[in-house]
Amino acid sequence: MKTSHLITVNRKEITIVTDKNEKYVSIKSICKAIGVNYQTQLEKIKDDEILSSVVPLKGTTGADGKIYKMRLIPLRFVFGWLFTINPKNVKSEIKQNVLEYRMECYNALFDTFTKRTSILKEKTTLQLEIEALEEELENDYRVKKIKELKSSVKNASQRLNNLDKNIVSEQLDLFKNK
């Protein structure tokens, strides 16, 4: 069963079609929304070995209720296709957006293939959990009691050291020439 709905990007409507649990997006409406030439992008998609195999021409109900043939791209391929758009070939007002998107893709690819981000997130989560437990323990009377006892032990050790120094000093005084 096909269903479709519209979303708005850059004040332009983009058709999203669901067919057999797969979401598809209208290539033409994306091109209009981001300001790139539809025919150029369609040719580029047709020339791509992977994208050309996943971009059907489908009959889809438009916003006006009529059936239209549209070139649709599976949603899971949209981000890869958008990554291929050359910033030199877009309107000047969106060039910076395309550059930022491409940088975000490069970072996401790096993170995905190196797993660095996921490990950093795991480490941060663990550290936050440790800090929360430490904070919770700070309020535990037993931890406070342990700290007090350790402080008393340290104080007793210092007194013993001082006493030992005095005893050694007194003993050494016995051997001084008078």
C-alpha positions in Angstrom: 0.0 0.0 0.0 1.4 3.4 -1.0 0.9 6.4 1.2 2.3 9.8 0.7 2.7 13.0 2.6 4.4 16.3 2.2 7.1 17.9 4.3 8.4 21.5 3.9 12.0 22.3 3.4 13.1 25.9 2.6 9.5 26.8 2.1 9.2 24.1 -0.6 7.1 21.0 -0.4 8.8 17.6 -0.6 6.8 14.4 -1.3 7.6 11.4 0.8 6.0 8.1 -0.3 5.8 4.9 1.7 5.6 1.8 -0.3 6.0 -1.7 1.3 7.7 -0.2 4.4 10.2 1.7 2.4 10.2 5.5 2.3 10.9 7.3 -1.0 11.5 10.9 -1.6 10.7 12.9 -4.8 14.0 13.9 -6.4 12.4 16.8 -8.2 11.0 18.3 -5.0 14.3 18.0 -3.2 16.1 19.7 -6.1 13.5 22.6 -6.0 13.9 22.9 -2.2 17.7 23.1 -2.2 18.0 25.1 -5.5 19.8 22.6 -7.8 18.9 21.8 -11.4 16.6 18.7 -11.5 17.6 17.5 -15.0 21.3 17.7 -14.1 20.8 15.8 -10.9 18.6 13.2 -12.6 21.3 12.6 -15.2 23.9 12.3 -12.5 21.8 9.7 -10.6 21.1 7.7 -13.8 24.9 7.6 -14.5 25.6 6.4 -10.9 25.8 2.5 -10.8 24.2 2.3 -7.4 21.7 5.2 -7.4 20.4 4.3 -10.9 19.4 0.9 -9.7 17.3 2.2 -6.8 15.5 5.2 -8.5 12.2 4.0 -9.9 9.7 6.1 -11.9 6.5 5.6 -9.8 3.0 6.7 -10.0 2.3 8.7 -6.9 -0.6 10.8 -5.7 0.3 14.4 -5.6 -0.9 17.1 -3.2 -3.9 17.8 -5.5 -5.0 14.1 -5.3 -4.0 13.3 -8.9 -1.6 10.5 -9.9 1.7 11.7 -11.3 4.8 9.8 -12.4 7.7 10.8 -10.2 11.3 9.9 -9.9 11.8 8.8 -6.3 14.9 7.9 -4.4 14.8 5.7 -1.3 15.2 7.9 1.8 18.2 5.8 2.9 20.0 6.9 -0.3 19.1 10.6 -0.2 22.0 11.6 2.1 24.6 9.9 -0.1 23.2 11.5 -3.2 23.1 15.0 -1.6 26.7 14.5 -0.6 27.7 14.3 -4.3 26.3 17.7 -5.1 29.1 20.0 -6.1 28.9 23.3 -4.2 30.2 25.1 -7.4 27.0 24.0 -9.2 24.4 25.5 -6.7 22.9 28.9 -6.2 25.2 31.2 -4.3 22.7 31.6 -1.4 22.9 27.8 -0.6 26.6 27.2 -1.4 27.6 27.5 2.3 24.8 25.1 3.3 26.1 22.5 0.8 29.6 23.0 2.1 28.5 22.5 5.7 26.5 19.5 4.8 29.4 17.9 3.0 31.7 18.6 6.0 29.1 17.0 8.3 29.1 13.9 5.9 32.8 13.6 6.0 32.8 13.7 9.8 29.9 11.2 10.0 31.8 8.9 7.6 34.9 9.1 9.7 33.0 8.6 12.9 31.2 5.6 11.5 34.3 3.9 10.1 36.5 4.6 13.1 33.9 4.2 15.8 35.7 7.0 17.6 32.5 8.9 18.4 30.7 5.8 19.8 33.6 5.0 22.0 33.9 8.6 23.2 30.1 8.6 24.0 30.5 5.4 25.9 33.4 6.8 27.9 31.5 10.0 28.6 28.4 8.0 29.8 30.6 5.8 32.0 32.4 8.8 33.5 29.1 10.6 34.2 27.8 7.5 35.9 30.9 7.3 38.1 30.6 11.0 39.0 27.0 10.5 39.9 27.8 7.6 42.2 30.7 9.5 43.7 28.4 12.4 44.4 25.8 10.1 45.9 28.5 8.4 48.1 29.7 11.8 49.3 26.4 12.2 51.2 26.6 8.7 52.7 27.5 8.9 56.4 29.7 5.8 56.1 31.9 7.6 53.6 32.1 10.6 55.8 33.0 8.4 58.8 35.8 6.7 56.7 37.2 10.1 55.8 37.2 11.2 59.4 38.9 8.0 60.5 41.5 8.3 57.8 42.2 11.8 58.9 42.6 10.6 62.5 44.9 7.9 61.4 47.0 10.4 59.4 47.1 12.7 62.4 48.2 9.8 64.7 50.9 8.8 62.2 52.2 12.4 62.2 52.3 12.4 66.0 54.2 9.1 66.0 56.7 10.4 63.5 57.2 13.5 65.6 57.6 11.4 68.7 60.1 9.1 66.9 62.1 12.1 65.8 62.2 13.4 69.3 63.3 10.1 70.7 66.0 9.7 68.1 67.2 13.2 68.7 67.3 12.6 72.5 69.2 9.4 72.0 71.7 11.1 69.7 72.2 13.8 72.3 73.5 11.1 74.7 76.4 10.5 72.3 77.4 14.1 71.9 80.6 15.2 73.4 79.9 17.3 76.4 
